[in-house]
Amino acid sequence: MKQTLRSMALATLLAAGAACAAHAQTPIKVSYQPAVYWALPFYVATEKNFWADAGLKPEFSTFPAGAPQVAAAQAKAWDVGGTGSVPAVLGAARFGLVTIGITNDESKANALMVRGDKFDAMKKNPASIKGQKILLTTNSTVDYATQACLKKWGLAKTDVQLVNLGQPQIISAITSNNGDLAGVWAPNMYTLEEKGGAKVLCSGHDAGAIVPGAIVARPDYAKENPEAVARFLAVYLRAWSWIKAHPKEAREMMRKFYAQGGVEISDKGMDAEFGQRPVFSLAEQVKIMDRAKGNSDVDTWLGNIGEFMKAVGTIPSAPDAKSYIDATYMKKAASDPVLKAMADKTN
């Protein structure tokens, strides 16, 4: 009887939310990078019409990497979105970009890879990397992970030559034998492994560097539209809830989504994506952003990245995590019965 009443209450809440959504669709500009795991919820939410249920009408813009993405925020090209943690901190330092949640833990999905025929020797003696070129995308999560790996081996950034390239150019160079070492993020890792015979030499996880992805918002937009931001978060988290509950269909949708971004992913690659990248529910988001006992987990993760960026000269000083990590909107979603039910809904 209690379960029936609980189900009826939930249905009533969702019906109320749907009724509100039917009256007005609020436009919202959403940015992301195509063919990456943490952006899959945007595709799922669109295919399943979750946006309309929340009363939102998204307009999407995509970017090849985080640096140009956060730069576009200054021109108000987008309102909310997802990006890497390094671009999120860069955006905070330069434009006041606000981090409002975490997309996923991608510590294992940002890695330094080496050609297969060089793997055994370099794995046995990582110091042999000294003096060699590493192809990677600078000011990115993989830059952070790669330099954490160098530090683990007692090497400095100046001990190697970092060559800044886009991820597609890196894949092309390695697969055509024009490079040995590459810093890449998933799913490019799997492409290099399967088509280029490359192997992971060290990931962010291996080096003890937690690499979260960030859910971000323009500060002026968030301040002026807190309700829309909370609804955006509910949609994003609802998509994750759905993905967890429908793994087979989610994999089919991932394949289509990645193909739209020009990435062909194998079954093995999809298994790695789903298996190695933890995501967070609404309750877990609130927990990792909680400052009741001091710095939150998210403060620590992004604070460490800020210090890294300062050390390598990307920014003159690391911004205070409390100045740009804002749990207000996540808490707003958690405290609203309709949005909470939406975020946890699995269909």
C-alpha positions in Angstrom: 0.0 0.0 0.0 2.8 2.4 0.9 4.6 1.6 -2.3 1.4 2.3 -4.3 0.9 5.7 -2.6 4.6 6.6 -3.2 4.2 5.7 -6.9 1.1 7.7 -7.2 2.8 10.7 -5.5 5.7 10.5 -7.9 3.4 10.2 -10.9 1.5 13.3 -9.7 4.7 15.3 -9.3 5.9 14.4 -12.8 2.5 15.1 -14.3 2.6 18.5 -12.7 6.1 19.1 -14.1 5.0 18.0 -17.6 2.0 20.3 -17.4 4.2 23.3 -16.6 6.6 22.3 -19.4 3.7 22.2 -21.9 2.9 25.9 -21.3 6.3 27.3 -22.1 9.6 26.1 -23.6 12.5 28.1 -22.3 15.3 28.5 -24.9 18.7 27.5 -23.5 22.0 27.4 -25.4 24.0 24.2 -24.6 27.6 23.6 -25.6 29.6 20.4 -25.6 32.3 18.5 -27.4 31.1 15.8 -29.9 31.7 12.1 -29.6 32.8 12.1 -25.9 31.2 10.0 -23.2 30.1 12.8 -20.9 28.2 14.4 -23.8 26.0 11.3 -24.5 23.3 12.5 -22.1 22.7 15.5 -24.3 22.0 13.2 -27.2 19.8 10.8 -25.1 17.8 13.7 -23.7 17.1 15.0 -27.2 16.2 11.6 -28.6 13.9 10.8 -25.6 12.4 14.3 -25.5 13.5 14.9 -21.9 14.1 18.6 -22.6 10.5 19.2 -23.4 9.5 17.5 -20.1 11.6 20.1 -18.3 10.2 23.0 -20.3 13.4 23.6 -22.1 14.2 24.2 -25.8 18.0 23.6 -26.3 20.1 25.1 -29.0 23.4 23.2 -29.3 26.9 24.3 -30.2 29.9 22.0 -30.4 33.6 22.6 -30.1 36.6 20.4 -30.9 38.2 21.1 -27.5 37.7 23.0 -24.3 39.8 26.1 -24.9 37.8 27.4 -27.8 34.6 26.4 -26.1 35.2 28.5 -23.0 36.4 31.4 -25.1 33.1 31.3 -26.9 31.3 31.7 -23.5 32.7 35.3 -23.2 30.8 36.1 -26.4 27.7 34.6 -24.9 27.6 32.0 -27.6 26.2 29.5 -25.1 24.6 29.4 -21.7 25.4 26.1 -20.1 27.2 22.9 -21.1 29.9 20.3 -20.3 33.6 20.6 -20.7 36.9 19.2 -19.3 38.1 20.3 -15.9 41.2 22.1 -17.3 39.0 24.3 -19.6 36.6 24.8 -16.7 39.3 26.2 -14.5 40.7 28.3 -17.4 37.3 29.7 -18.0 36.9 30.5 -14.3 40.2 32.3 -14.2 39.7 34.3 -17.4 35.9 34.8 -17.7 34.4 33.8 -14.4 32.9 30.6 -15.7 30.9 28.7 -13.0 31.2 25.0 -12.4 27.8 23.7 -11.3 28.4 20.0 -11.3 30.5 17.1 -12.5 29.9 15.2 -15.7 32.0 12.1 -14.9 35.3 10.9 -13.4 37.5 10.5 -16.5 40.8 9.8 -14.8 41.3 6.6 -16.6 40.1 8.1 -19.9 42.9 10.6 -20.2 46.2 8.9 -20.9 49.7 9.0 -22.4 50.0 6.3 -25.0 52.9 4.9 -26.9 53.3 2.9 -30.1 53.0 -0.8 -29.4 56.6 -1.6 -30.5 58.0 0.9 -28.1 55.7 0.0 -25.1 57.8 -2.7 -23.3 61.0 -0.6 -23.3 59.3 2.6 -22.1 57.1 0.8 -19.5 60.3 -0.8 -18.1 62.2 2.5 -18.2 59.9 5.6 -18.3 62.9 7.9 -18.0 63.7 6.9 -21.6 60.9 9.4 -22.6 63.3 12.2 -21.8 64.0 14.3 -24.9 61.2 12.8 -26.9 58.2 14.5 -28.5 54.7 14.0 -27.0 51.8 14.9 -29.2 48.9 16.3 -27.2 46.2 19.0 -26.9 47.5 21.6 -24.6 45.3 23.3 -21.9 43.2 20.1 -21.7 42.6 17.3 -19.3 45.0 15.1 -21.1 47.7 17.7 -20.7 47.1 17.6 -16.9 47.1 13.8 -16.9 50.3 13.6 -19.0 52.2 16.0 -16.9 51.1 14.1 -13.8 52.6 11.0 -15.3 55.8 12.8 -16.0 56.0 14.0 -12.4 55.4 10.4 -11.2 58.4 9.3 -13.2 60.6 12.2 -11.9 60.5 14.1 -15.2 59.7 17.8 -15.8 57.8 19.3 -18.6 61.1 20.7 -19.9 62.5 17.2 -20.2 60.2 16.4 -23.1 58.9 18.3 -26.2 55.1 18.8 -26.0 53.6 19.3 -29.5 50.2 20.9 -29.5 47.8 19.2 -31.9 44.1 18.6 -32.1 43.0 15.0 -31.3 42.2 14.0 -34.9 45.7 15.2 -36.0 47.3 13.2 -33.2 45.5 10.0 -34.3 46.5 10.6 -37.9 50.2 11.2 -36.9 50.5 8.1 -34.8 48.7 5.8 -37.2 50.9 7.0 -40.0 54.1 6.4 -38.0 54.8 10.1 -37.6 55.0 10.0 -33.8 55.6 7.6 -31.0 54.0 9.2 -27.9 50.5 10.7 -27.7 48.3 12.3 -25.0 44.7 11.5 -25.9 41.3 11.2 -24.2 38.7 8.6 -24.8 37.4 7.5 -27.3 40.5 8.4 -29.2 42.4 6.1 -26.9 40.5 3.1 -28.3 41.0 4.3 -31.8 44.8 4.4 -31.3 44.8 1.1 -29.7 42.8 -0.7 -32.3 44.0 1.1 -35.5 47.5 2.1 -34.5 48.5 -0.7 -32.1 49.2 1.9 -29.3 49.1 1.0 -25.6 48.4 3.1 -22.5 51.7 3.9 -20.8 50.1 5.9 -18.0 46.6 7.4 -17.3 45.6 10.2 -14.9 44.3 7.4 -12.6 47.7 5.7 -12.7 49.4 9.0 -11.7 47.0 9.7 -8.9 45.5 12.7 -10.7 41.7 12.8 -10.5 40.3 14.2 -13.7 36.7 15.2 -13.4 34.6 16.6 -16.3 32.7 19.8 -15.4 29.1 20.9 -15.9 29.5 24.7 -16.4 27.4 27.8 -16.9 28.0 31.4 -17.8 27.9 33.4 -14.5 25.5 36.1 -15.8 23.2 33.5 -17.3 23.1 31.4 -14.2 22.4 34.3 -11.9 19.6 35.6 -14.1 18.1 32.2 -14.9 18.5 29.9 -11.8 15.3 27.9 -12.5 16.4 27.1 -16.1 19.9 26.0 -14.9 18.3 23.7 -12.3 16.0 22.2 -14.9 19.0 21.8 -17.2 20.8 19.8 -14.5 17.7 17.7 -13.9 17.6 16.8 -17.6 21.3 15.9 -17.8 21.1 13.7 -14.7 17.9 12.1 -15.9 19.7 11.0 -19.0 22.4 9.4 -16.9 19.7 7.6 -14.9 18.1 6.4 -18.1 21.5 5.3 -19.5 22.3 3.2 -16.4 18.8 1.5 -16.6 19.0 0.8 -20.3 22.6 -0.3 -21.1 21.9 -2.1 -24.3 19.9 0.7 -25.9 22.3 3.2 -24.5 25.2 1.5 -26.3 23.2 1.6 -29.6 22.7 5.3 -29.1 26.3 5.9 -28.2 27.4 4.3 -31.5 25.1 6.7 -33.4 26.1 9.7 -31.4 29.8 9.0 -31.8 29.3 8.5 -35.6 27.8 12.0 -35.8 31.1 13.3 -34.4 33.1 11.3 -36.9 34.2 8.6 -34.5 33.8 4.9 -35.0 33.8 3.1 -31.7 34.1 -0.7 -31.3 32.2 -2.9 -28.8 35.4 -3.1 -26.8 35.7 0.7 -26.8 32.1 1.1 -25.6 32.6 -1.4 -22.8 35.6 0.6 -21.7 33.7 3.9 -21.8 30.8 2.6 -19.7 33.1 0.6 -17.4 35.9 3.0 -16.6 34.1 6.4 -16.2 32.0 6.8 -13.0 29.1 9.2 -13.2 27.2 10.8 -10.3 23.5 10.8 -9.4 21.8 13.9 -8.1 22.3 12.9 -4.5 26.0 12.0 -5.2 26.5 15.4 -6.9 25.2 17.2 -3.8 27.5 15.1 -1.7 30.7 15.7 -3.6 30.0 19.5 -3.7 29.2 19.6 0.0 31.4 22.0 2.1 29.9 21.2 5.5 33.3 19.9 6.7 35.5 22.3 4.8 36.5 21.9 1.2 34.3 19.7 -0.9 35.6 16.9 -3.1 35.0 19.0 -6.2 36.9 21.9 -4.5 39.9 19.6 -4.0 39.8 18.1 -7.5 39.6 21.4 -9.4 41.8 23.2 -6.9 44.6 20.7 -7.8 44.1 21.3 -11.4 44.2 25.1 -10.9 47.6 24.7 -9.1 48.8 22.6 -12.0 47.8 25.3 -14.5 49.5 28.0 -12.5 52.7 25.8 -12.3 52.9 25.4 -16.0 52.2 29.1 -16.7 48.7 28.7 -18.2 47.3 31.1 -15.7 49.1 33.6 -13.4 47.3 32.4 -10.3 44.9 29.6 -9.4 41.4 30.9 -8.7 39.9 30.0 -5.3 37.7 27.0 -5.9 34.9 28.6 -3.8 34.8 31.5 -6.1 33.6 29.5 -9.1 32.3 26.1 -7.9 28.7 26.8 -7.1 26.4 24.1 -5.7 23.4 26.4 -5.6 21.8 25.1 -8.7 22.4 21.4 -7.9 20.9 22.0 -4.5 18.0 23.8 -6.1 17.3 20.7 -8.3 17.6 18.4 -5.2 15.2 20.5 -3.1 12.5 20.7 -5.8 10.3 17.6 -5.7 9.5 17.7 -9.4 13.1 18.2 -10.5 14.4 15.6 -8.0 12.0 13.0 -9.3 12.9 13.9 -12.9 16.6 13.6 -12.3 16.2 10.2 -10.7 13.7 8.9 -13.3 14.9 5.9 -15.4 12.4 6.2 -18.3 
